[in-house]
Amino acid sequence: PNELKKLASELCVRREKLLAEIRDHLHRSDDPKMLTLSNHLETVGDWVEADLLNDIDIAVLHNELVELRHIDTALIRMKAGTYGICSACRKPIPTKRMEAQITAEYCLNCQENIEEHGGNAGSTTPSITSTEI
C-alpha cells in the first residue's frame, strides 16, 4: 500500500509536469486562447530548417501525449486495483519491471509477444480532454 501510494505520487508529479510541457508547446502564440506551435519560419527564415523544426516539435508533442496516456492508464489501473497485473495474461508483473517501467501494462513475456507481432493487445487508453491541455 505505501509503495503503491509512492508510485501514484510519482505518476501524478510526472503527469503534471507533462501537462505543463504540453501547454507550453501548444500556447506559443501571443493570444493565450490560440493553440499553436512555434512559427519557426519567423525565427530561422529558411523553409527547410523551419519545416524540420516543426517536425521535431510535432514528434516531441506526440511523445509527450503518448506518455501522458500511459500515465493516465496506469492511474486508472491503480484505482481499479489492477495496477501491477498484466493486462494480457492476468499474472502479477514482477516488481523489478514495475520499478523500471512505472506505467507497464504487460509482463515482459506478453510485452515481447505483442512487439513481435507488431501490435497492441487491444488495451484501451483514456482520451485526454482539451481542458487538460
Disulfide bonds with the S-S distance in Angstrom:
none
